[in-house]
Amino acid sequence: MTVRGDATTPQAVSLGGAMWTTTSSSPDQTRALGCALGASLLGGEVIALDGDLGTGKTCFVQGLAAGLGVPPGSVASPTFALRHDHQGRLPLAHLDFYRLEDPDEIAWLGVLDAPDGAVIVIEWAERLPAALPADRLHARLTSGPGPDERAFVWTATGPIAERAFLAFQRTHVG
């Protein structure tokens, strides 16, 4: 796993949203990256994940769930269910917007409703950007040159997301 960026430089975080890039060269590293983020979360965070089919969104969420103490093997893609709830040291609401077409569907279905202190992770968040909370940690996943290589471009908007962003960076930088 490699990291570009330096959490100690002033440009690492700005009021306009921070940006940071991490890479992974295997599914195990993608899960480890997710686990590191999950372990650093305090509750109340919204994580938005975008990327083409097969870029590792669900693999990343499996690791994030492990970092939250969710039992292994219990996280699968919620594409057809829209949402799976899991319990670890914090509640985890794992959402998938792939099959949704209208932001009103999210409110009507109550998809974003979660207990206080829950972590909400949304796969295919780019499908309905208007429905996303303003305060969120966002990752765009792209495939790299090798078959299992992935790049994660992270941005944080809002105080909760920036707190999570900085805690996550500290697990990977110096």
N, C-alpha and C positions, 0 to 999 in steps of 0.2 A: 504494500500500500504506500503510495507516495502522496505528498501534500505540497501544493504550491501556495504561497502566501505566508504571511508572518503576522501572527496575532499581536505582536508588540509594536508594529508600525501604526502611526495615526490613521493611515488610509484603510486599515483593516476593517474599521467600523465607521460609518458616517450616518447622519440622520436620514439621508436619502436611501438607505439600505446598503448593507454590507455585501461584498461578494468574495467568494473563496472557492477554490477548485481542489478537489481530492480525486484520486484515481484508485482503481482496483484492478487487479490482474486475474482474479478468479472469483467464483461464487463464494468460496470460503472467506475471501477478503471483503467481499461486499457484505456478507453477514456480519463480519467483525466490525466493519465500519458502522453498520446499523446498531450493533451491540454497544459500541462506544457512545453513540448518540443516546440510545435508550438509557444507559447507565447514568448519563449526565442530566437527564430531564428531571424537573421538579414537579410537574403537573400543570395543566392548563395550556400546554403548547399545542399548536396546530402545525403539522408537517405536511406540506403539499409536494407531491412527487409527480413529475412529468417525464415522459420518455416514450419512445416507440415500443411496440410489442417486443418482449424478450430482452429489454435492457436491464432487467434486474430489480424492478420496483418491489415485487413481492418478496424476492430473496432478501432485499434490504430490510423490509418490514419484519421478516422472520428474525433477523438479527436484532432489530430494534426491540421486538417483543422479548427476546432473550435477555437483553439489557434491562428490561423492566421486570424480569422474573416470571414471565409467562411460561408455562410448561412447554418444553420442546415438542415439536411436531403438531402443535395445535393451530398454527397460522397457515392459511391457504388464501388464495386470491378470492376476494368477495365479489367478483364480476357479476355473477348471477344472483347473489343474495343482496348486493349493494352494500351490506355492512355486516361485519363480524365483530362481536365484543369479546374481549379477553380480560382476565383479571391477573395482575401481577402485583408488584408493590404499588403501582398506580393502575387505574382502569385504562384500557386501550380500546378505542373505537377505530377499527380499520375499515375505511370506506373505499369504494371504487365508483368513480363517476363515468366510466366508459359507456354504460348503457343509458345514461341520462342525457336529455337534450334541452331541457328548459330549467332555468334556475328556480322557477316556481315548484318544480317537482321536489327539490330539496326541502323546501319549507313544508310542502304538503305531506311528504313522507316523514318529516322530522329527522332526516338523515344526520344533521349536524347536532342534534340534541344529545348531550352527554352529561354524565354526572360531574359535579364540581371536582376539579383536580384531575380530570381525565386527560389523556393524551389522545389527540385526534390525528390520524394519518390518512391522507387522501391520495389514492392512486388515480391517475388520469385527471389531475386537477385542472389541466389546461382546457378540458372540455367545457367547463362552466366557470370561467374566471370571475364573473360578476357575483357568484355565490360564495366566493372564498372570504373568510374573515381577513380584515386588513392586517391584523397582527399575526404573521405566520412566518415560518421557516420554509423556504422553498428550495427544492433540488431539481435540477434538470439533468436527467441521465442520458448519456449518449454512448454508443458503442465506440470502442477504440480500434486500432489497427489489428490487434489480435482477437481471436474468437471470443475470449472471455474478458477482454479488457473493457473497462467502463470508466467514464469520466463523470463526476458529479460537480455541477456548478451550483453553489449555494448562495442564496441571498436571504437576508433577514429584514423584515419590516415590522416595526412595532417593538415595544419594550420587552415583552415576554419572549418574542422570537430572538431579539438581540441578546438577551441573557442566555438563552439556550445555545445560540450561535457561539458566543464567547466561551461558554463552558465546554462545548464540543471541540472548539479549536484548541483549547488548553490540553485536551487529551491527545492531540496530534502534533502540536508544535512545541518544541523546545522545552 
